[in-house]
Amino acid sequence: MAAVDDFVTAGYEVRLNFSPVVLRERWQSRWAALLDELGERLSPAAREQAACEVILLTHNEGLHEVNLGWHPHAEDVLWHPEAQEPKRSQNGQDNVRYRRDVKRRAVARFRELVEVHAPWLPIRYAF
């Protein structure tokens, strides 16, 4: 956040990338707080040119195993096969992502959060 205004002042087009969005307890209130903080901290010039991309978590078994070794508590938040479904990526890797119904509701809710907490921030894409 601290660098956005510097880049805008220098003439760069700045986009915000919200990725990965992890669905966990209180995710909505945490994102609302972050969006509020962005609005408070960014200059009018930065807000005027801003846009964002939103990408919900995609995970895979290889990362799951690595994380179990170095940060097992993170996996309590990231690895939820009951809310996830398999997906083969374009590079051929087997991943898990949030189930379509879960993801559809979460993307809709994220869009609502942006409308309420950062109406100045267009969403270029969300998935």
Backbone as CSV, one residue per row, in Angstrom:
resi,resn,N_x,N_y,N_z,CA_x,CA_y,CA_z,C_x,C_y,C_z
1,MET,0.814,-1.192,0.000,0.000,0.000,0.000,0.854,1.251,0.000
2,ALA,1.918,1.226,0.782,2.737,2.421,0.935,3.378,2.849,-0.382
3,ALA,3.614,1.931,-1.279,4.300,2.262,-2.522,3.364,2.695,-3.645
4,VAL,2.085,2.452,-3.528,1.162,2.735,-4.628,1.234,4.192,-5.046
5,ASP,1.118,5.114,-4.096,1.141,6.537,-4.454,2.455,6.932,-5.108
6,ASP,3.568,6.363,-4.637,4.867,6.669,-5.244,4.890,6.251,-6.711
7,PHE,4.376,5.074,-7.005,4.359,4.603,-8.385,3.420,5.434,-9.246
8,VAL,2.273,5.792,-8.716,1.331,6.631,-9.469,1.967,7.988,-9.761
9,THR,2.599,8.585,-8.762,3.272,9.870,-8.940,4.366,9.780,-10.000
10,ALA,5.034,8.632,-10.066,6.098,8.423,-11.052,5.545,8.136,-12.448
11,GLY,4.224,8.024,-12.574,3.614,7.817,-13.887,3.234,6.391,-14.221
12,TYR,3.382,5.490,-13.279,3.002,4.097,-13.524,1.509,3.888,-13.336
13,GLU,0.965,2.994,-14.121,-0.398,2.535,-13.916,-0.322,1.406,-12.884
14,VAL,-1.034,1.545,-11.800,-0.958,0.567,-10.720,-2.263,-0.218,-10.641
15,ARG,-2.137,-1.528,-10.639,-3.265,-2.423,-10.452,-3.042,-3.200,-9.163
16,LEU,-4.131,-3.532,-8.495,-4.073,-4.287,-7.251,-4.479,-5.725,-7.542
17,ASN,-3.717,-6.652,-7.045,-3.991,-8.063,-7.267,-4.340,-8.687,-5.923
18,PHE,-5.584,-9.081,-5.767,-6.041,-9.740,-4.547,-6.015,-11.241,-4.791
19,SER,-4.913,-11.854,-4.400,-4.700,-13.253,-4.699,-3.660,-13.824,-3.747
20,PRO,-3.905,-14.977,-3.202,-5.140,-15.742,-3.291,-6.138,-15.284,-2.226
21,VAL,-7.386,-15.263,-2.595,-8.446,-15.033,-1.615,-8.737,-16.386,-0.982
22,VAL,-8.528,-16.457,0.314,-8.702,-17.703,1.056,-9.981,-17.590,1.874
23,LEU,-10.867,-18.528,1.681,-12.130,-18.535,2.417,-11.900,-19.197,3.764
24,ARG,-11.902,-18.384,4.775,-11.661,-18.867,6.128,-12.563,-18.085,7.066
25,GLU,-12.555,-18.440,8.308,-13.377,-17.744,9.287,-13.082,-16.241,9.225
26,ARG,-14.124,-15.450,9.171,-14.057,-13.984,9.158,-13.411,-13.401,7.903
27,TRP,-13.356,-14.175,6.813,-12.713,-13.658,5.611,-13.389,-12.396,5.119
28,GLN,-14.701,-12.329,5.236,-15.415,-11.167,4.710,-15.103,-9.903,5.505
29,SER,-15.080,-10.001,6.818,-14.783,-8.816,7.628,-13.322,-8.391,7.462
30,ARG,-12.438,-9.338,7.256,-11.022,-9.001,7.054,-10.809,-8.295,5.721
31,TRP,-11.483,-8.763,4.686,-11.370,-8.086,3.396,-12.042,-6.722,3.452
32,ALA,-13.153,-6.600,4.126,-13.815,-5.295,4.270,-12.864,-4.300,4.935
33,ALA,-12.172,-4.734,5.982,-11.224,-3.855,6.671,-10.075,-3.456,5.747
34,LEU,-9.564,-4.388,4.962,-8.478,-4.069,4.038,-8.949,-3.072,2.974
35,LEU,-10.135,-3.286,2.442,-10.668,-2.369,1.433,-10.879,-0.978,2.015
36,ASP,-11.381,-0.901,3.249,-11.522,0.395,3.926,-10.166,1.073,4.074
37,GLU,-9.171,0.301,4.493,-7.836,0.864,4.681,-7.252,1.367,3.366
38,LEU,-7.468,0.635,2.288,-7.004,1.107,0.981,-7.601,2.472,0.658
39,GLY,-8.898,2.607,0.872,-9.562,3.875,0.592,-9.035,5.019,1.438
40,GLU,-8.664,4.713,2.663,-8.138,5.738,3.567,-6.702,6.117,3.230
41,ARG,-5.905,5.172,2.796,-4.466,5.402,2.626,-4.060,5.845,1.223
42,LEU,-4.798,5.438,0.202,-4.405,5.805,-1.155,-4.857,7.225,-1.475
43,SER,-4.046,7.915,-2.230,-4.372,9.285,-2.635,-5.536,9.268,-3.624
44,PRO,-6.197,10.414,-3.798,-7.247,10.485,-4.825,-6.730,10.089,-6.209
45,ALA,-5.506,10.490,-6.546,-4.950,10.127,-7.857,-4.790,8.614,-7.999
46,ALA,-4.344,7.968,-6.950,-4.190,6.508,-6.994,-5.542,5.822,-7.107
47,ARG,-6.508,6.270,-6.337,-7.848,5.656,-6.405,-8.483,5.866,-7.777
48,GLU,-8.227,7.020,-8.378,-8.829,7.325,-9.676,-8.361,6.384,-10.776
49,GLN,-7.123,5.950,-10.726,-6.600,5.089,-11.785,-6.597,3.609,-11.402
50,ALA,-6.980,3.294,-10.194,-6.881,1.921,-9.687,-7.882,0.984,-10.352
51,ALA,-7.502,-0.265,-10.392,-8.377,-1.373,-10.762,-7.769,-2.603,-10.091
52,CYS,-8.554,-3.678,-10.003,-8.024,-4.857,-9.324,-8.414,-6.140,-10.032
53,GLU,-7.682,-7.174,-9.681,-7.979,-8.540,-10.092,-8.189,-9.342,-8.816
54,VAL,-9.116,-10.287,-8.857,-9.448,-11.092,-7.687,-9.354,-12.566,-8.081
55,ILE,-8.524,-13.320,-7.364,-8.350,-14.736,-7.679,-8.472,-15.546,-6.388
56,LEU,-9.462,-16.414,-6.351,-9.623,-17.278,-5.191,-8.561,-18.372,-5.202
57,LEU,-8.263,-18.880,-4.035,-7.206,-19.871,-3.842,-7.375,-21.085,-4.751
58,THR,-6.283,-21.439,-5.403,-6.114,-22.745,-6.026,-4.929,-23.385,-5.318
59,HIS,-5.054,-24.632,-4.964,-4.018,-25.304,-4.186,-3.731,-26.641,-4.856
60,ASN,-2.664,-27.296,-4.467,-2.413,-28.632,-5.003,-1.735,-29.499,-3.957
61,GLU,-1.763,-30.785,-4.203,-1.265,-31.735,-3.209,0.227,-31.573,-2.938
62,GLY,0.990,-31.208,-3.975,2.413,-30.996,-3.763,2.675,-29.862,-2.788
63,LEU,1.982,-28.742,-2.976,2.121,-27.620,-2.035,1.586,-27.998,-0.662
64,HIS,0.531,-28.768,-0.646,-0.032,-29.234,0.623,1.029,-29.984,1.418
65,GLU,1.739,-30.886,0.766,2.772,-31.669,1.445,3.934,-30.785,1.912
66,VAL,4.353,-29.844,1.067,5.421,-28.917,1.453,4.999,-28.107,2.675
67,ASN,3.790,-27.561,2.620,3.295,-26.736,3.728,3.146,-27.528,5.016
68,LEU,2.773,-28.782,4.911,2.679,-29.604,6.117,4.029,-29.678,6.827
69,GLY,5.103,-29.628,6.036,6.437,-29.676,6.613,6.883,-28.356,7.209
70,TRP,6.536,-27.233,6.574,7.058,-25.975,7.086,6.068,-25.114,7.795
71,HIS,4.807,-25.275,7.515,3.816,-24.464,8.225,2.487,-25.232,8.284
72,PRO,2.459,-26.282,9.094,1.279,-27.154,9.100,-0.012,-26.432,9.486
73,HIS,0.066,-25.394,10.298,-1.165,-24.691,10.681,-1.781,-23.937,9.504
74,ALA,-0.947,-23.522,8.554,-1.481,-22.868,7.356,-2.393,-23.824,6.597
75,GLU,-2.042,-25.082,6.592,-2.856,-26.048,5.869,-4.234,-26.236,6.487
76,ASP,-4.371,-25.928,7.758,-5.698,-25.964,8.378,-6.632,-24.967,7.709
77,VAL,-6.062,-23.914,7.151,-6.844,-22.875,6.483,-6.960,-23.147,4.985
78,LEU,-5.903,-23.674,4.384,-5.843,-23.796,2.926,-6.437,-25.086,2.367
79,TRP,-6.304,-26.186,3.098,-6.643,-27.511,2.559,-7.982,-27.948,3.100
80,HIS,-9.026,-27.813,2.290,-10.379,-28.202,2.687,-11.058,-28.951,1.550
81,PRO,-10.685,-30.196,1.338,-11.253,-30.950,0.216,-12.783,-30.984,0.207
82,GLU,-13.414,-30.853,1.358,-14.884,-30.862,1.380,-15.477,-29.633,0.695
83,ALA,-14.718,-28.555,0.564,-15.193,-27.338,-0.101,-14.458,-27.119,-1.423
84,GLN,-13.617,-28.076,-1.803,-12.803,-27.933,-2.997,-13.090,-29.066,-3.974
85,GLU,-12.672,-28.858,-5.218,-12.845,-29.867,-6.253,-11.562,-29.948,-7.079
86,PRO,-11.326,-31.086,-7.707,-10.119,-31.211,-8.527,-10.205,-30.348,-9.782
87,LYS,-9.048,-29.884,-10.221,-8.956,-29.111,-11.459,-7.590,-29.364,-12.072
88,ARG,-7.553,-29.662,-13.341,-6.281,-29.806,-14.048,-5.970,-28.464,-14.696
89,SER,-4.806,-27.913,-14.341,-4.425,-26.608,-14.877,-3.951,-26.732,-16.315
90,GLN,-3.768,-25.597,-16.970,-3.310,-25.597,-18.360,-1.924,-26.213,-18.510
91,ASN,-1.119,-26.168,-17.438,0.219,-26.764,-17.517,0.205,-28.250,-17.159
92,GLY,-0.984,-28.806,-16.948,-1.120,-30.230,-16.669,-1.040,-30.608,-15.203
93,GLN,-0.892,-29.635,-14.325,-0.796,-29.915,-12.894,-2.183,-30.184,-12.311
94,ASP,-2.263,-31.139,-11.417,-3.517,-31.439,-10.733,-3.635,-30.540,-9.508
95,ASN,-4.671,-29.742,-9.474,-4.911,-28.791,-8.393,-6.255,-29.056,-7.747
96,VAL,-6.486,-28.355,-6.663,-7.836,-28.269,-6.110,-8.180,-26.791,-6.033
97,ARG,-9.444,-26.509,-6.276,-9.959,-25.148,-6.159,-11.288,-25.245,-5.430
98,TYR,-11.804,-24.115,-5.030,-13.112,-24.144,-4.380,-14.149,-24.681,-5.366
99,ARG,-15.074,-25.481,-4.833,-16.157,-26.007,-5.670,-16.871,-24.848,-6.355
100,ARG,-17.443,-25.119,-7.503,-18.088,-24.064,-8.295,-19.137,-23.298,-7.491
101,ASP,-19.962,-24.003,-6.735,-21.013,-23.317,-5.977,-20.416,-22.438,-4.877
102,VAL,-19.385,-22.931,-4.202,-18.707,-22.172,-3.157,-18.039,-20.945,-3.773
103,LYS,-17.347,-21.164,-4.873,-16.625,-20.084,-5.541,-17.583,-19.018,-6.073
104,ARG,-18.674,-19.443,-6.673,-19.655,-18.504,-7.228,-20.184,-17.575,-6.130
105,ARG,-20.536,-18.151,-4.991,-21.027,-17.332,-3.865,-19.936,-16.409,-3.325
106,ALA,-18.720,-16.923,-3.222,-17.618,-16.119,-2.681,-17.263,-14.966,-3.620
107,VAL,-17.220,-15.212,-4.919,-16.918,-14.139,-5.875,-18.016,-13.079,-5.818
108,ALA,-19.265,-13.504,-5.759,-20.368,-12.546,-5.656,-20.250,-11.723,-4.371
109,ARG,-19.921,-12.378,-3.287,-19.773,-11.670,-2.009,-18.582,-10.723,-2.046
110,PHE,-17.472,-11.127,-2.658,-16.316,-10.246,-2.771,-16.681,-9.009,-3.590
111,ARG,-17.412,-9.189,-4.674,-17.856,-8.046,-5.483,-18.712,-7.094,-4.641
112,GLU,-19.591,-7.644,-3.821,-20.410,-6.810,-2.934,-19.542,-6.035,-1.947
113,LEU,-18.540,-6.694,-1.387,-17.638,-6.019,-0.448,-16.941,-4.843,-1.118
114,VAL,-16.489,-5.033,-2.339,-15.838,-3.937,-3.068,-16.837,-2.817,-3.333
115,GLU,-18.042,-3.148,-3.743,-19.061,-2.118,-3.995,-19.318,-1.265,-2.759
116,VAL,-19.345,-1.880,-1.590,-19.647,-1.166,-0.347,-18.415,-0.452,0.210
117,HIS,-17.266,-1.132,0.236,-16.092,-0.617,0.937,-15.084,0.098,0.033
118,ALA,-15.170,-0.128,-1.265,-14.242,0.528,-2.196,-14.955,0.761,-3.533
119,PRO,-16.037,1.538,-3.526,-16.801,1.727,-4.764,-15.992,2.392,-5.885
120,TRP,-14.878,2.968,-5.546,-13.977,3.609,-6.505,-13.102,2.590,-7.249
121,LEU,-13.157,1.320,-6.839,-12.231,0.305,-7.334,-12.917,-0.658,-8.302
122,PRO,-12.710,-0.476,-9.615,-13.292,-1.441,-10.557,-12.579,-2.783,-10.482
123,ILE,-13.332,-3.834,-10.678,-12.773,-5.180,-10.723,-12.622,-5.564,-12.187
124,ARG,-11.382,-5.799,-12.602,-11.115,-6.180,-13.986,-11.581,-7.597,-14.243
125,TYR,-11.296,-8.495,-13.314,-11.806,-9.857,-13.385,-11.759,-10.474,-11.996
126,ALA,-12.606,-11.464,-11.807,-12.659,-12.184,-10.528,-13.029,-13.628,-10.834
127,PHE,-12.222,-14.535,-10.288,-12.533,-15.966,-10.456,-11.901,-16.762,-9.338
